[in-house]
Amino acid sequence: MAPSPVLSVNLSDDAELHQLRDTLDHAAHAGLARLTGGLSPAALMAASMDWAVHLAISPGKQVELAVKAARKWTRLAHFSSRCAMDGGACEPCITPLPQDRRFAGSEWQQWPFNIIHQAFLLQQQWWHNATTDIDGVTQQHEAVVEFISRQILDMASPSNFVATNPVVQRRILETGGQSLAQGFRNFLEDWERIVRSKPAAGTEAFQVGRDVAVTPGKVVYRNRLIELIQYAPATDKVRPEPILIVPAWIMKYYILDLSPENSLVRYLTDQGFTVFIISWKNPTAEDRDLGMDDFRRLGVMEALAAVNAIEPERKVHAVGYCLGGTLLSIAAAAMARDRDERLQTVSLLAAQADFREAGELTLFINESQVHFLEDLMRSQGYLDTRQMAGAFQLLRSNDLIWSRLVRHYLMGERTPLNDLMAWNADATRMPYRMHADYLEQLFLDNDLAEGRFRVNARPIAVSDIRVPIFAVGTERDHVAPWRSAFKIHLLADTDVTFLLTKGGHNAGIVADPDRPGGRFQVLTKSATDYYLDPDTWTRIAPWHEGSWWPEWTRWLTSHSGRPTDPPALGAPSRGYPVLCDAPGTYVLQT
C-alpha cells in the first residue's frame, strides 16, 4: 500500500516541513471559510476581545452604560403608562432612523406592538453606545463590533417574526392563512433555484440581448479576458474622440446599457459620441492566475489598441466605473509615466484611487481576513458570486435581507423586479490572483494612493495624469463612499471636475434624464486652485436639478473636436473584424 503524501514527507527537511504546514493550513482555512461565508473567525475574535477587554477596564464607560440603560427603561416605562392612560396611542419615546422603515405601518402604533418596537429601538440605541466610543479600541475593531451587534439586532428585530409583527398578522387574517402558504411556496421556489444555481425569480423578464443590453453594436475584438463592443452611431455626425468605457470586473457591463430608456450607452450615442465598452469574461478556475496587471494589459490596454486601430490618430475619452475606474486610474497613470498620450480625458464614476476611507467594506479587510479569504480562493480558483453578494447584502441587511424575507415568506408577496435588480442578481466571479492583488495592494496597503503600486516593475502615481478628470460620487454609496472618491483632488495634479449626485452606488449612476427627482452638485478645480475639503465643497458647490448625464456630456463635448463622419464598425484590414452582434458571448456566461 502506497504511503499518503502527508506521511511520506521527510520531517527532518525544513523545506518539506514548511510545505506540509502550508498545505494543512490552507486546507483547514479553506474548509472553515466555506462554513463562515469567507469571514475569518480570528479577525472577529480579535475585534471582540479588543472591545471586551477595553470595556472591562473602563469603569467610567460601564457607569455611563448603566445610567443610560436605567434612563431608557424609565423612558419605556413612562411611554407604557402614557399608552395605558391614552388608550394605546401616544407619542413615541424614540423614533427610528430615517432609513429604517420596519415600523412605519400604523399597526405598529397599537398596543402591545408599540411597546415591543419601542423597546427594541431603545435596546438598539443602547448597544450602539456600548460598542462605540471606548478608549483604546482600534477604529477598525470598534467598527467591526458595532457592525456585528447591528447584524444580530437586525436578525432579532420584532418585524422578522409572526408573533411580534402586526402587519404580518393582519395579512394572515385577511387572506385566511393563504399568505403563509404562498410564502412557503416562495421559499421552496427560492431554495430550488439556489440548489440548481438558477437566477432569482423574476429575472426571466430581463433577458440580456432581448430586454436589456439591446443598444445596437458589434463585438470587434475578443481575447481570453474581454470582448470589446463598438456601438453603432445614432447620429449623422459624431465627435471625433471615441469613448472607451471600462466597467468593473465584479459585475456585468450592461448596468450601463440597461433598458433603452435608462441606458447610458444609448444616451451617449444619441448625443453624437462613438462608444466602445469592455465586456469582461466571467472567470472560472482556469483563470485563477490572472492578476491585476493582466486585467490592465489584456483589458484596458488591448481595448485601447483596438479603438486606436478602428479610429486611428484619435485621442480617447476613457471612462471607468467602480473598480473599472480604479483600473483605469492605474492604466492612465502608467501611460502618463511612459509618455503615452492617447487619452483625451478621464472620467471616474463612483470609483476610488485611495482606499483608506472605503466605507464599511473595510470591515472585512485586515491581514487576518485577507489571508483567510485568499486560502478560500486558492482552493477553488476564484471568489464565488454568492460569497461576494453576501458581503454586499450584509452592508444593508435591513433592505436586502430581512425586509425581503418578511415580504416574500411571511407576507407571501413577491417584490417586483426592475432591470437594475435583475442586473444585480446576474453576478460574476473574480479570479484568485486578481482579487488577492486587489485586496492586498489597494485595500490593505493603499499602494496606488501612496505611490508604491508598480506597473512593469516601476512605481506609478496618479499625480502623473495630466488630462482633465471628471469624477462622480453618489450620496449614499456604501461601496465607494463619495468622500473617498473626492480624494482624487488630493491625488491628481490636473483639472478635476467633481460631481456629487443623489442615490447610491448603482442607482446614482443610472440616472436617465427622464427620471424625475434628480439633483446634483458640481464644481471644477483647476490644477492651480487651492484645495477644498469635502465639507467646504458641499457648502459652495452649486446645486442643479435633474440628471447629471447632460452635465457630463457637456463637459465631454467641451473637450472634443468638431463633429465628423462616424467610423465603420470594426477594422478588418487592421485585424479587428466584426465577430458577432452585441451584447456578445462573455456577458451570457454564468
C-alpha positions in Angstrom: 0.0 0.0 0.0 1.5 3.4 -1.0 2.1 5.9 1.8 0.0 9.0 1.8 1.7 12.3 0.7 1.5 13.6 4.2 3.1 10.6 5.8 5.8 10.4 3.2 7.1 13.9 4.0 10.6 14.0 5.4 10.0 15.8 8.7 13.8 16.4 9.1 13.8 18.6 5.9 12.8 22.1 6.7 11.5 22.9 3.2 9.3 19.8 3.1 8.1 20.6 6.6 7.2 24.1 5.6 5.3 22.8 2.6 3.4 20.4 4.8 2.5 23.2 7.1 1.2 25.4 4.3 -0.8 22.6 2.8 -2.5 21.7 6.1 -3.1 25.4 6.9 -4.5 26.3 3.5 -6.8 23.3 3.5 -8.1 24.0 7.1 -8.7 27.6 6.4 -10.5 26.9 3.1 -12.8 24.4 4.7 -13.5 26.7 7.6 -14.1 29.7 5.2 -16.8 27.7 3.3 -18.7 27.4 6.6 -18.3 31.0 7.7 -19.0 32.5 4.3 -15.4 33.7 3.9 -15.3 35.6 7.3 -12.2 35.0 9.4 -13.1 33.8 12.9 -9.7 35.0 14.1 -10.4 38.5 12.8 -13.9 38.5 14.5 -12.4 37.2 17.8 -9.6 39.8 17.8 -12.1 42.6 17.4 -14.4 41.2 20.0 -11.6 40.7 22.5 -10.2 44.2 21.9 -13.7 45.6 22.6 -14.4 43.4 25.6 -11.1 43.9 27.4 -11.1 47.6 27.0 -14.7 47.8 28.2 -13.8 45.6 31.2 -11.1 48.0 32.3 -13.2 51.2 31.7 -15.3 51.7 34.8 -16.4 55.2 33.6 -17.8 53.7 30.4 -19.6 51.0 32.4 -21.2 53.6 34.7 -22.3 55.6 31.6 -23.9 52.5 30.1 -25.6 51.6 33.3 -27.0 55.1 33.7 -28.2 55.1 30.0 -29.8 51.7 30.5 -31.7 53.0 33.5 -32.8 56.1 31.6 -34.0 54.0 28.7 -36.0 51.7 30.9 -37.5 54.7 32.6 -38.5 56.2 29.3 -40.0 53.0 28.2 -42.0 52.7 31.5 -43.3 56.3 31.1 -44.2 55.5 27.5 -46.1 52.4 28.5 -48.0 54.2 31.2 -49.0 57.0 28.9 -50.2 54.5 26.3 -52.3 52.7 29.0 -53.9 56.0 30.0 -54.4 57.2 26.4 -55.9 54.0 25.2 -52.9 52.7 23.4 -51.8 55.5 21.1 -49.3 58.2 22.2 -46.1 59.9 21.1 -43.1 57.5 20.8 -40.2 57.8 23.1 -37.7 57.1 20.3 -38.0 57.4 16.6 -36.3 55.1 14.0 -33.5 56.4 11.8 -34.8 57.9 8.5 -33.7 54.9 6.5 -35.4 52.4 8.9 -38.9 51.6 7.6 -39.5 48.4 9.5 -42.0 50.0 11.9 -43.7 52.5 9.6 -47.1 50.8 9.4 -49.9 52.2 11.6 -50.3 48.7 13.2 -47.0 49.3 15.0 -48.6 52.2 16.9 -51.2 50.0 18.6 -50.7 48.2 21.9 -48.7 46.0 22.6 -46.7 46.3 19.4 -45.9 50.0 20.1 -44.2 48.8 23.4 -42.4 46.0 21.6 -40.9 48.1 18.8 -40.1 51.0 21.1 -38.2 48.6 23.5 -36.3 47.2 20.5 -35.3 50.6 19.3 -34.1 51.6 22.7 -32.1 48.4 23.0 -30.6 49.0 19.6 -29.6 52.5 20.6 -28.0 51.2 23.8 -26.0 48.6 22.0 -24.7 51.3 19.7 -23.5 53.2 22.7 -22.0 50.0 24.2 -19.9 49.2 21.1 -18.6 52.7 20.3 -16.5 55.4 22.0 -14.5 53.1 24.2 -11.0 54.4 24.8 -8.2 52.2 23.5 -10.2 50.1 21.0 -8.8 50.4 17.4 -11.0 52.2 14.9 -11.5 49.1 12.8 -12.2 46.8 15.7 -14.8 49.2 17.0 -16.4 49.3 13.6 -16.4 45.5 13.4 -18.0 45.0 16.8 -20.6 47.7 16.1 -21.4 46.0 12.8 -21.7 42.6 14.3 -24.0 43.8 17.0 -26.1 45.6 14.4 -26.4 42.4 12.4 -27.5 40.4 15.4 -30.1 43.0 16.4 -31.4 43.2 12.8 -31.8 39.4 12.8 -33.7 39.6 16.2 -35.9 42.5 15.2 -39.6 42.0 16.1 -40.5 42.7 12.5 -39.0 39.4 11.5 -41.4 37.1 13.5 -45.1 36.4 13.0 -45.8 36.6 16.8 -44.4 40.2 17.0 -45.2 41.7 13.6 -48.8 43.1 13.5 -48.6 43.8 9.7 -47.9 40.1 9.0 -50.7 39.1 11.4 -53.2 41.4 9.7 -52.1 39.9 6.3 -52.7 36.4 7.6 -56.2 37.3 8.8 -57.1 39.0 5.6 -56.0 36.0 3.5 -57.2 33.3 5.8 -53.7 32.0 6.1 -53.1 31.8 2.4 -50.2 34.4 2.7 -48.2 31.9 4.8 -48.9 29.1 2.4 -47.8 31.3 -0.5 -44.8 32.3 1.5 -43.8 28.7 1.9 -44.2 28.2 -1.8 -41.9 31.2 -2.4 -39.4 29.7 0.0 -39.4 26.3 -1.8 -39.1 28.0 -5.2 -36.1 30.1 -4.0 -34.5 27.1 -2.4 -34.8 25.1 -5.6 -33.2 28.0 -7.6 -30.3 28.2 -5.1 -29.7 24.4 -5.2 -29.8 24.4 -9.0 -27.8 27.6 -9.4 -30.7 29.2 -11.2 -31.3 33.0 -11.3 -33.6 34.7 -8.9 -37.4 34.6 -9.5 -38.5 37.4 -11.9 -35.2 37.8 -13.8 -36.7 35.9 -16.7 -38.4 39.2 -17.7 -35.0 40.8 -18.3 -33.2 38.7 -20.8 -29.8 40.0 -21.9 -29.9 41.0 -25.5 -33.7 41.0 -25.6 -34.9 43.3 -22.8 -31.6 44.7 -21.5 -28.3 45.4 -23.3 -30.1 46.0 -26.6 -28.3 49.0 -27.9 -27.1 48.1 -31.5 -23.5 47.2 -31.8 -20.9 44.7 -32.7 -18.1 42.8 -30.9 -15.0 43.9 -32.7 -12.3 42.2 -30.5 -12.0 39.3 -28.2 -9.2 37.8 -26.1 -9.2 35.4 -23.1 -10.4 38.1 -20.8 -12.6 40.6 -22.7 -14.9 41.3 -25.6 -14.8 44.8 -26.9 -18.2 46.1 -28.2 -18.4 49.0 -30.6 -21.9 50.6 -30.8 -23.5 51.7 -34.0 -23.7 55.5 -34.4 -27.1 57.1 -33.7 -26.4 60.4 -35.4 -25.2 61.5 -38.8 -22.1 63.1 -37.4 -20.1 62.1 -34.3 -17.5 63.7 -32.1 -14.0 62.6 -33.4 -12.9 61.4 -30.0 -14.4 58.0 -29.2 -15.4 56.9 -25.7 -13.9 53.8 -24.1 -15.8 52.5 -21.0 -14.1 50.2 -18.5 -16.8 48.7 -16.2 -15.9 46.8 -13.0 -15.0 43.2 -13.5 -17.1 42.4 -10.4 -20.2 43.0 -12.4 -21.7 42.5 -15.9 -21.1 45.5 -18.1 -24.7 46.1 -19.0 -25.6 48.1 -15.9 -24.5 50.9 -18.3 -26.8 49.6 -21.1 -29.9 48.5 -19.3 -33.4 49.1 -20.8 -33.4 51.6 -23.7 -34.9 54.4 -21.6 -32.1 54.3 -19.0 -29.1 53.1 -21.0 -26.1 55.4 -20.5 -24.6 53.8 -23.7 -27.6 54.7 -25.8 -27.7 58.2 -24.3 -24.1 58.8 -25.3 -24.6 57.6 -28.9 -27.7 59.8 -29.1 -25.5 62.7 -28.1 -23.2 62.1 -31.0 -20.4 60.0 -29.4 -18.8 56.8 -30.7 -18.9 54.4 -27.8 -16.8 51.3 -27.0 -17.3 49.2 -23.9 -15.4 46.3 -22.4 -17.4 43.1 -21.5 -15.4 41.0 -19.0 -15.3 37.3 -19.2 -16.9 35.5 -16.2 -13.8 33.7 -14.9 -13.5 30.1 -13.9 -10.9 28.1 -12.0 -8.8 28.0 -15.2 -8.4 31.8 -14.8 -7.1 31.6 -11.2 -3.7 33.1 -12.1 -5.0 36.2 -13.9 -3.8 39.2 -11.8 -4.3 42.9 -11.7 -1.7 43.6 -14.3 -3.4 41.0 -16.6 -6.6 43.0 -16.3 -4.8 46.2 -17.1 -2.9 44.7 -20.1 -5.5 42.3 -21.6 -8.4 44.6 -20.6 -7.7 48.3 -20.8 -4.6 48.4 -23.0 -5.7 45.9 -25.6 -9.1 47.5 -25.8 -7.4 50.9 -26.3 -5.2 49.4 -29.0 -8.4 48.1 -30.8 -10.1 51.5 -30.5 -6.9 53.2 -31.9 -6.9 50.8 -34.8 -10.6 51.4 -35.6 -10.2 55.1 -35.2 -6.6 55.9 -35.9 -4.9 59.1 -34.8 -7.9 59.9 -32.4 -7.4 60.5 -28.7 -9.9 58.7 -26.5 -12.3 59.8 -23.7 -11.6 57.0 -21.1 -14.4 56.2 -18.6 -14.1 53.9 -15.6 -17.0 52.7 -13.4 -16.4 51.4 -9.8 -13.4 49.1 -9.8 -13.1 49.7 -13.6 -12.4 53.3 -12.6 -9.6 52.2 -10.2 -8.1 50.0 -13.0 -8.4 53.0 -15.4 -6.6 55.2 -12.9 -3.7 52.6 -12.8 -3.6 52.4 -16.6 -3.8 56.2 -17.1 -1.0 56.8 -14.5 1.2 54.2 -16.2 0.5 55.7 -19.6 1.4 59.2 -18.3 4.6 57.9 -16.8 5.6 56.3 -20.1 4.6 59.5 -22.1 1.7 57.7 -23.8 -0.6 60.5 -24.8 -3.6 58.6 -26.4 -6.1 59.8 -23.7 -8.1 63.0 -24.2 -9.9 62.9 -20.8 -10.5 60.5 -17.9 -13.9 60.1 -16.3 -14.2 58.2 -13.0 -17.8 57.1 -12.0 -18.2 56.0 -8.3 -14.5 55.0 -8.3 -11.7 55.2 -5.8 -8.0 55.5 -6.0 -7.4 56.0 -2.3 -8.8 53.2 -0.1 -8.2 54.5 3.4 -11.8 55.5 3.8 -13.5 52.9 1.6 -16.7 52.6 3.8 -18.0 49.5 5.6 -16.3 47.2 3.1 -13.1 47.9 5.0 -14.6 46.0 7.9 -13.7 42.8 6.1 -10.2 43.9 5.1 -7.3 43.3 7.5 -4.3 40.9 7.4 -6.2 38.1 9.0 -9.3 38.4 6.8 -7.3 38.8 3.6 -5.2 35.8 4.1 -8.2 33.7 5.2 -10.1 34.7 2.1 -7.0 34.0 -0.1 -7.0 30.4 1.2 -10.6 30.0 0.2 -10.0 31.5 -3.3 -6.8 29.4 -3.7 -8.7 26.2 -3.1 -11.5 27.0 -5.7 -9.6 29.4 -8.0 -12.0 32.3 -7.7 -14.3 34.2 -5.4 -17.8 32.8 -5.9 -20.7 35.1 -6.7 -22.7 34.1 -3.6 -19.7 34.8 -1.3 -19.3 38.2 -2.9 -23.0 39.1 -2.9 -23.4 38.1 0.8 -20.8 40.7 1.9 -22.6 43.4 0.0 -26.0 42.4 1.3 -24.8 42.5 4.9 -23.9 46.2 4.5 -27.7 46.9 4.0 -29.1 43.8 5.7 -32.4 45.5 6.6 -33.2 46.4 3.0 -31.5 43.5 1.2 -32.1 40.5 3.5 -34.6 40.8 6.3 -37.3 43.0 4.7 -37.1 40.8 1.7 -37.6 37.6 3.8 -40.5 39.1 5.6 -42.2 40.2 2.4 -41.5 37.0 0.4 -42.0 34.4 3.1 -44.2 35.9 5.9 -46.4 38.2 3.7 -46.5 35.8 0.7 -45.7 38.6 -1.7 -43.0 38.9 -4.3 -41.1 42.2 -4.8 -41.4 43.1 -8.5 -38.0 43.1 -10.1 -36.9 46.0 -12.2 -34.0 46.0 -14.7 -31.5 47.2 -12.1 -32.5 44.5 -9.6 -32.3 41.8 -12.3 -28.8 43.0 -13.3 -27.7 42.9 -9.7 -28.7 39.3 -9.5 -26.6 38.5 -12.5 -23.3 38.4 -10.6 -19.8 37.3 -11.7 -16.8 35.6 -10.2 -13.4 37.1 -9.5 -10.1 35.2 -10.2 -8.0 34.3 -7.2 -4.9 36.2 -8.2 -6.8 39.3 -9.2 -8.8 39.6 -6.0 -5.7 38.9 -3.9 -3.8 41.6 -5.7 -6.8 44.0 -5.3 -7.3 43.3 -1.6 -3.6 43.4 -0.6 -2.2 46.2 -2.8 -5.2 48.5 -2.9 -7.4 47.9 0.1 -4.9 46.7 2.6 -1.7 48.6 1.7 -3.2 51.5 -0.3 -0.3 51.3 -2.7 -1.9 53.3 -5.5 -2.6 56.4 -3.5 0.8 56.2 -1.7 3.0 55.8 -4.8 4.0 52.1 -4.3 1.9 50.4 -6.9 4.1 49.0 -9.7 3.4 48.6 -13.4 6.1 46.8 -15.3 8.3 46.8 -12.2 8.2 50.6 -11.8 6.0 52.6 -9.4 3.2 54.8 -10.8 1.5 57.9 -9.3 -2.0 59.2 -10.1 -0.4 62.7 -9.9 1.3 62.0 -13.3 -2.1 62.1 -15.0 -2.3 65.5 -16.8 -5.5 65.1 -18.8 -8.7 66.6 -17.4 -10.6 64.4 -15.0 -14.4 64.2 -14.4 -15.2 62.3 -11.2 -18.7 61.4 -10.0 -19.6 60.4 -6.4 -23.1 59.4 -5.1 -24.5 60.5 -1.8 -25.5 57.1 -0.4 -22.7 55.0 -1.8 -21.8 52.1 0.5 -19.2 50.7 -1.9 -17.2 53.8 -2.9 -18.2 56.5 -0.4 -18.2 59.9 -2.1 -15.7 61.3 0.3 -13.3 58.6 -0.7 -13.9 59.3 -4.4 -13.4 63.0 -3.6 -9.8 62.3 -2.7 -9.0 62.4 -6.4 -8.5 66.1 -5.6 -5.5 65.2 -3.4 -4.0 62.7 -5.8 -4.3 64.4 -9.2 -2.3 67.4 -10.4 -4.7 68.4 -13.2 -8.1 70.0 -13.7 -10.7 68.0 -11.7 -14.4 68.4 -12.1 -16.2 66.7 -9.3 -19.9 66.0 -9.3 -22.0 64.7 -6.4 -25.4 63.2 -7.2 -28.3 61.7 -5.4 -28.7 58.0 -5.0 -26.5 55.0 -4.2 -23.6 53.2 -5.9 -25.7 51.9 -8.8 -28.9 53.9 -8.9 -27.0 57.1 -8.6 -25.0 56.3 -11.8 -28.0 55.0 -13.7 -29.7 58.4 -13.7 -31.5 58.8 -17.0 -32.8 62.4 -17.8 -36.4 61.3 -18.0 -36.4 60.1 -14.4 -37.8 62.8 -12.0 -36.2 63.8 -8.8 -32.6 64.0 -9.9 -30.3 66.5 -8.2 -26.5 67.1 -8.2 -23.7 69.5 -7.2 -20.7 70.1 -9.4 -17.6 72.2 -9.2 -14.3 72.4 -11.2 -10.9 72.8 -9.5 -8.1 73.7 -11.9 -4.6 72.4 -11.4 -3.6 75.8 -9.9 -6.5 76.2 -7.5 -6.2 75.6 -3.8 -7.7 72.5 -2.2 -11.2 72.5 -0.8 -12.2 69.9 1.8 -15.4 67.9 1.2 -17.4 69.9 3.8 -16.5 73.2 2.3 -17.0 71.8 -1.2 -20.6 70.8 -0.4 -21.3 74.3 1.0 -20.2 76.2 -2.0 -20.8 73.8 -5.0 -24.0 75.0 -6.8 -27.0 72.7 -6.9 -28.6 71.6 -10.2 -31.9 69.8 -10.8 -32.2 66.8 -13.0 -29.9 64.1 -14.2 -26.1 64.5 -14.2 -25.8 62.9 -17.6 -26.3 66.1 -19.6 -23.7 67.9 -17.4 -21.2 65.2 -18.1 -21.8 65.2 -21.9 -21.5 68.9 -22.0 -18.1 68.5 -20.3 -17.1 65.8 -22.8 -18.2 68.0 -25.7 -16.1 70.9 -24.4 -13.1 68.6 -24.6 -14.0 67.2 -28.1 -13.4 68.3 -31.6 -15.9 69.3 -34.3 -18.3 66.6 -35.4 -17.2 64.4 -38.3 -18.4 61.3 -40.2 -18.9 58.2 -38.0 -16.3 55.4 -38.2 -17.0 52.0 -39.6 -17.8 49.1 -37.2 -14.5 47.3 -36.8 -11.4 47.4 -39.0 -10.9 44.0 -40.7 -7.8 45.3 -42.6 -6.1 46.1 -39.3 -7.0 42.8 -37.6 -10.3 43.9 -35.9 -13.1 42.2 -37.9 -16.7 42.2 -36.6 -17.1 38.9 -34.6 -20.7 39.0 -33.6 -23.6 41.2 -32.6 -23.7 43.0 -29.3 -24.1 42.0 -26.4 -21.6 39.3 -27.3 -20.9 36.0 -25.7 -19.0 36.7 -22.5 -21.9 38.6 -20.9 -24.1 35.4 -21.2 -21.7 33.3 -19.3 -22.9 32.1 -15.9 
